[in-house]
Amino acid sequence: MHFAAFFRSPLNDLEVTIKLYDVSTGRQRLLTAFEQYMDKRGARSLTSQMTLERDQFGVNRNLMMVMESRGKVLAAGRFAIVGQGERFSGQVDFTEEDTKAAED
């Protein structure tokens, strides 16, 4: 995922904290938080990218991304992860080889 944030005033810091919340149920549940480092003080924008692992974030969820500096919210945005989750039928198909191995 690629993202960008544009600040109202120059940021007098070299580090911001990115927090991702699951807001699918209407309540905010923190999923992860990490630091993002700026090139220099006084930056007016930040562009970056990250990978959202399916095992940790799943599919069909509404997420909110919050960018903070020293506890102050600089930017926030919502987005959705859409897709199909794994489906299990409960049926298992065995080959003749599998059944012969079980009989031995």
Secondary structure, 3 states (H helix, E strand, C coil): CEEEEEEEEEECCCEEEEEEEECCCCCCEEEEEEEEECCCCCEEEEEEECCCCHHHHCCCEEEEEEEEECCEEEEEEEEEECCCCCCCCCCCCCCHHHHHHHHC
